[in-house]
Every structure is written in structure tokens, then in C-alpha cells.
Amino acid sequence: MPRIIPIRDLKNTSKISQMCHESKEPIFVTKNGYGAMVIMSMQMYEETMYLLDVRNKLDAAEKQLTEGKVLDVDTSLKNIRKKYNV
């Protein structure tokens, strides 16, 4: 369940930091009852960015498949060996 806190609670930085590190989800900060920002631990941010990168690469690969931009294994290996002189 997402944590939602009012912006005035950001005054207690050590408590917020502890909440971020204990929570495996982002913490939503509201101002006047409306969403204002999202905070999370560095570890969670890095994991999120990694997963986003993987997702983008999978999307690009799926697009290449649909467009028929693929090579068979033998051709791929031949190109790699030629490129790296192996």
C-alpha cells in the first residue's frame, strides 16, 4: 500500500529518510491535498531506472522483430568474429 504524507512532514528529514529505506515503494508527498512529488531511496531509484532501461531495450528488440530486422545465428556469429577478429 502506498505511503502518502503531507509536505509539512518533510521537516523531519531523518524520519523521511528512514521511511524511504524501509519502504520498497515510493512515498507520495501531497500539498494542499494534491500530489506534489514522489520520494524514494537511492537503491529503489536505481532499481527502477534499471528496470526501465531493460523494458526500453525489450521494446526496441520487439520492434526490430516486427520489422523483420533480425539475423540468423550463423550470420550474427560471423559478424561478431569479424568485428573482434576472433
C-alpha positions as CSV (number, residue, x, y, z in Angstrom):
1,M,0.0,0.0,0.0
2,P,1.5,3.4,-1.0
3,R,2.5,5.8,1.7
4,I,1.2,9.3,1.4
5,I,2.4,12.1,3.6
6,P,1.7,15.9,3.7
7,I,4.5,18.2,2.6
8,R,4.8,19.6,6.1
9,D,6.2,16.2,7.3
10,L,9.3,16.8,5.2
11,K,10.7,18.9,8.0
12,N,11.7,15.7,9.8
13,T,14.3,14.6,7.3
14,S,15.7,11.7,9.4
15,K,12.3,10.2,9.7
16,I,11.6,10.6,6.0
17,S,15.0,9.0,5.2
18,Q,14.2,6.1,7.4
19,M,10.8,5.7,5.8
20,C,12.4,5.7,2.3
21,H,14.8,3.0,3.2
22,E,12.3,0.8,5.0
23,S,9.7,1.1,2.2
24,K,10.0,-0.8,-1.0
25,E,7.7,1.7,-2.6
26,P,7.9,5.4,-3.4
27,I,6.4,7.8,-0.9
28,F,3.9,10.3,-2.3
29,V,4.0,13.8,-0.9
30,T,0.9,16.0,-1.1
31,K,0.5,19.7,-0.9
32,N,-3.0,21.1,-0.1
33,G,-4.4,17.6,-0.7
34,Y,-2.9,17.2,-4.2
35,G,0.1,15.2,-5.3
36,A,3.2,17.3,-5.3
37,M,6.2,15.0,-5.5
38,V,7.5,11.4,-5.0
39,I,10.5,10.4,-3.0
40,M,12.3,7.1,-2.7
41,S,15.6,5.6,-1.6
42,M,18.6,5.7,-3.9
43,Q,18.5,1.9,-4.1
44,M,14.9,1.9,-5.2
45,Y,15.6,4.6,-7.7
46,E,18.5,2.7,-9.2
47,E,16.4,-0.5,-9.4
48,T,13.6,1.4,-11.1
49,M,15.9,3.0,-13.6
50,Y,17.5,-0.4,-14.4
51,L,14.1,-2.0,-15.0
52,L,13.1,1.0,-17.2
53,D,16.2,0.5,-19.2
54,V,15.6,-3.2,-19.6
55,R,12.0,-2.5,-20.6
56,N,13.1,0.0,-23.3
57,K,15.6,-2.5,-24.7
58,L,12.9,-5.2,-24.8
59,D,10.6,-2.8,-26.6
60,A,13.3,-1.9,-29.1
61,A,14.0,-5.6,-29.7
62,E,10.3,-6.4,-30.2
63,K,10.1,-3.5,-32.7
64,Q,13.1,-4.9,-34.6
65,L,11.4,-8.4,-34.7
66,T,8.2,-6.9,-36.0
67,E,10.0,-5.0,-38.7
68,G,12.0,-8.2,-39.7
69,K,15.3,-6.7,-38.7
70,V,16.8,-9.9,-37.5
71,L,19.8,-12.1,-38.4
72,D,20.2,-15.8,-38.0
73,V,22.7,-17.2,-35.5
74,D,25.3,-18.1,-38.1
75,T,25.3,-14.6,-39.6
76,S,25.4,-12.9,-36.2
77,L,28.4,-15.0,-35.0
78,K,30.2,-14.4,-38.3
79,N,29.8,-10.6,-37.9
80,I,30.9,-10.8,-34.2
81,R,34.0,-12.8,-35.1
82,K,34.8,-10.4,-38.0
83,K,34.3,-7.3,-35.8
84,Y,36.5,-8.6,-32.9
85,N,39.0,-10.5,-35.1
86,V,38.4,-13.8,-33.4
